[in-house]
Amino acid sequence: MQQVGTIIQQGPRPWAIIQQENGVGSIALSGVWVAPEGVPYKTAQVLARVVSEEDAREVVAWQPAVMLAEHTWEITLDSIPKGGLYRVETSLQLDDNPALEWATRGDMIHHVGVGDLWVIAGQSNAAGYGKGPFRDAPQLGIHLLRNNGQWDLASHPFNESTSSIHFENREGANPGHSPFLAFGKLLQKELRIPIGLIQTALGGSPLKAWNPEEDGVLYRNMMNIIQSAGGKVRGILWYQGCSDCSPADSVTYLERFERTVQHWRRELNDAGLPVLTVQLNRCTDAATEEGNRSWGRVREAQRQAALNIPHVHVIPALDCPLSDGIHNSPAGNMIIGERMGKQALAEVYKSAALHAKAPCLVTAALIDKHDKPRIRLQFANVAGYLHAIGPVSNVFAAEDESGEININSWQITARDEITLHLDRRAEGETVVHAAYEMNPSSFLPLDSGTYMPILAFYRQKVSE
């Protein structure tokens, strides 16, 4: 039996989140109409409206579609206020009958929201590989564009590949828990709008896969997926870098990442597109000297990116627990998701009440360089005061032209200051590092105001 009434052939899918602009969104619909068999009529008009699913309140009143040839129609519903969840309804009005509640039936689209879209990109800790039990249940209004091309209620695992149409980012194994449901929950709670998450990450992917100047395969995949969701997003959630911790790739990471961000922004026509990043957590594999230095260079590049590329932000992760040698556990992911959410609220949505930055080294200077050689480290973004939970931990290292300088001890000497006590005088150009190794100390100095650790740094020049 043939369907009658209004049939939607093009439009958002159930569970879709529409990117709002200036507090409103638009929904474009098109399709065909079929009058009921045996019902005489002279005129036919397709109508569409938007109602609240919570209370059936009319949000956008019935609007007439443009009637086209061969029983086709199209309409764009504008000025839909941010919020939801909404239901999109259609109907077929015959002969201008004003009793629209008895108009001929039409297709509907359920669980649609108007809010903000965030793209998940990077490698395995963005894809989400936290293993073990956790409590992080789905929540209406936080939806996920899955790899099958369909919107859904966001639930773990995000990057699973059932019926995937995007083989470019198909995982080789089943992923697990992700940081980004916690991210979405915090934003939804504070902003009171739906949050849509678009998963494009792939475990093990190097930066070159996201850079169209190099390989670019995941760049193109990401852009295609964004276009399928409407072409506009609020920002990008980026967790990547482990695969670039080699001598060659780590040296060029900052330059290549900056160019990658420029390409994202150019393609999406958004010069200020926010990019929220995570400074790498640890890797517990057997370490080598060059491996340690490569991890240090990438972490430093991530710190420098947030300092030097507008609208790029970074959070630390070195205090987050793992569920294997390199992947964040569900507990670690919850911390990361909350930190990224707070950073989005503070830096993107401009919530002045939140302090979301981690302590970041500003200067390193030699003091009393002859009698009692010391290095004084000054930090920015300290909300409370620096707090040492592991005062004898080997957090810091220093080098000069003669090689390594042993650090006898270190202590917090002011709310935003740490002093390193050296076992000898520095000679010539001197640099200092903190938590740069593959598997550095687990007891980094914390900010008492946020309990976030200091950002790791590598080869910070020490002034005299």
QUIVENMO-V467081 format. One record per pair of residues at least 4 apart in sequence whose ideal C-beta (glycine too) atoms are under 6 Angstrom apart, sorted by the first residue. I is the first residue (numbers start at 1). J is the second residue. Records with the same first field share a line. If there is no record, write none. Layout:
BEGIN
I = J ; J
END
This chain:
BEGIN
3 = 7
4 = 34 ; 36
5 = 92 ; 104 ; 105 ; 106
6 = 33 ; 46 ; 90 ; 92 ; 106
7 = 31 ; 32 ; 107
8 = 29 ; 31 ; 107
9 = 31
10 = 30
11 = 29
12 = 16 ; 109 ; 112
13 = 150 ; 151
14 = 109 ; 110 ; 111
15 = 111 ; 143 ; 151 ; 152
16 = 112 ; 151
17 = 113 ; 115 ; 143 ; 194 ; 196
18 = 25 ; 114
19 = 117 ; 230 ; 232
20 = 25 ; 82 ; 114 ; 115
23 = 82
24 = 79 ; 80 ; 81
25 = 80 ; 114
26 = 76 ; 78
27 = 77
28 = 76
29 = 48 ; 75
30 = 74
32 = 71 ; 72
33 = 46 ; 71 ; 92
35 = 41
41 = 94 ; 95
42 = 95
43 = 95
44 = 94
45 = 64 ; 93
46 = 65 ; 73 ; 92
47 = 62 ; 91 ; 93
48 = 63 ; 75 ; 90
49 = 60 ; 61 ; 62 ; 89
50 = 59 ; 60 ; 80 ; 86 ; 88
51 = 56 ; 58 ; 59 ; 87
52 = 57 ; 59
53 = 85 ; 87
60 = 77 ; 80
65 = 73 ; 75
66 = 74
67 = 73
68 = 72
80 = 114
82 = 114 ; 115 ; 193
84 = 113 ; 114 ; 194
85 = 111 ; 113
86 = 112
87 = 108 ; 110
88 = 109 ; 112
89 = 108
90 = 106 ; 107
91 = 103 ; 106
92 = 104
93 = 103
113 = 194
115 = 193 ; 194 ; 195
116 = 195 ; 234
117 = 196 ; 233 ; 234
118 = 197 ; 234 ; 235 ; 237
119 = 198 ; 233 ; 236
120 = 126 ; 180 ; 199 ; 201 ; 237
121 = 200 ; 201 ; 236 ; 238
122 = 126 ; 201 ; 238 ; 239 ; 240
123 = 203 ; 204 ; 205 ; 240 ; 243
124 = 129 ; 203
125 = 239 ; 328
126 = 201 ; 239
127 = 159 ; 175 ; 201 ; 203
128 = 157 ; 158 ; 175 ; 177 ; 178
129 = 175 ; 176 ; 327
130 = 176 ; 177 ; 323 ; 328 ; 329 ; 330 ; 333
131 = 176 ; 323
132 = 323 ; 330
134 = 177 ; 330
136 = 181
138 = 153 ; 155
139 = 185
141 = 188 ; 194
142 = 154 ; 184 ; 188 ; 195
143 = 151 ; 154 ; 196
144 = 152 ; 154 ; 197
145 = 151 ; 198 ; 229
146 = 150 ; 152
147 = 161 ; 164 ; 166
148 = 163 ; 164
149 = 165
154 = 181 ; 197
156 = 177
157 = 175 ; 176
158 = 178 ; 199
159 = 171 ; 175 ; 199
161 = 170 ; 171
164 = 170
166 = 221
168 = 217 ; 221
169 = 200 ; 202 ; 221
171 = 175 ; 203
177 = 330 ; 333
179 = 333 ; 336 ; 337
180 = 197 ; 337
182 = 334 ; 337 ; 338
183 = 337 ; 340 ; 341
184 = 195 ; 197
186 = 338 ; 341
187 = 191 ; 195 ; 341
188 = 195
190 = 345
198 = 229
200 = 222 ; 225
204 = 243
205 = 209 ; 218
206 = 243 ; 244
207 = 244 ; 256
208 = 214 ; 215
209 = 215 ; 217 ; 218
210 = 218 ; 219 ; 260
211 = 256 ; 260
212 = 216 ; 219 ; 263
216 = 220
223 = 267
226 = 233
227 = 231
235 = 274
236 = 275
237 = 276
238 = 275 ; 277
239 = 278
241 = 280 ; 298
244 = 249 ; 250 ; 253 ; 298
245 = 250 ; 294 ; 295 ; 298
246 = 294
247 = 290 ; 294
250 = 294 ; 297 ; 298
252 = 256
253 = 257 ; 298 ; 301
254 = 301 ; 304
257 = 305
258 = 309
261 = 275
265 = 270 ; 271 ; 273
268 = 273
272 = 311
274 = 311 ; 348
275 = 312
276 = 313 ; 340 ; 343
277 = 302 ; 314
278 = 315 ; 317
279 = 299 ; 302 ; 314 ; 316 ; 455
280 = 299
281 = 317 ; 318 ; 320
282 = 439
283 = 326 ; 438
284 = 325 ; 439
285 = 325
287 = 291 ; 292 ; 438
291 = 438
292 = 437 ; 438
295 = 438
296 = 436 ; 458
297 = 458
299 = 456
300 = 457 ; 458
302 = 314
303 = 455 ; 457
304 = 308
305 = 309 ; 312
306 = 312 ; 313 ; 314
313 = 343 ; 347
315 = 339 ; 343
316 = 358 ; 452 ; 453 ; 455
317 = 336
318 = 435 ; 453
319 = 453
320 = 328 ; 332 ; 335
321 = 329 ; 331 ; 332
322 = 329
323 = 327 ; 329
328 = 332 ; 333
333 = 337
342 = 354 ; 356
343 = 347 ; 356
344 = 348
345 = 349 ; 351 ; 354
346 = 351 ; 354 ; 356
355 = 383 ; 450
357 = 381
358 = 452 ; 455
359 = 379 ; 381 ; 382 ; 447 ; 454
360 = 380 ; 381 ; 455
361 = 377 ; 379 ; 457 ; 460
362 = 378 ; 380
363 = 378
364 = 375 ; 377 ; 432 ; 460 ; 462
365 = 376 ; 463
366 = 462 ; 464
367 = 374 ; 376
368 = 372 ; 374
369 = 373 ; 425
373 = 422 ; 425
374 = 419 ; 421
375 = 420 ; 432 ; 462
376 = 419
377 = 418
378 = 417
379 = 416
382 = 416 ; 447
383 = 447 ; 449 ; 450
384 = 447 ; 448 ; 449
385 = 415 ; 448
386 = 412 ; 445
387 = 446 ; 448
388 = 412 ; 445
389 = 443
390 = 443
393 = 441 ; 443
394 = 441
395 = 434 ; 435 ; 441 ; 444
396 = 407 ; 410 ; 420 ; 434
397 = 433
398 = 405 ; 432
399 = 404 ; 431
400 = 405 ; 426 ; 427 ; 428 ; 430
401 = 427 ; 428
402 = 427
405 = 422
406 = 423
407 = 420
408 = 421 ; 423
409 = 421
410 = 418 ; 420
411 = 419
412 = 418
413 = 417 ; 419
426 = 430
430 = 462
431 = 459 ; 461
432 = 460 ; 462
433 = 458
434 = 456 ; 457
435 = 440 ; 444 ; 456
436 = 456 ; 458
444 = 453 ; 454
445 = 454
446 = 451 ; 453
447 = 452
END
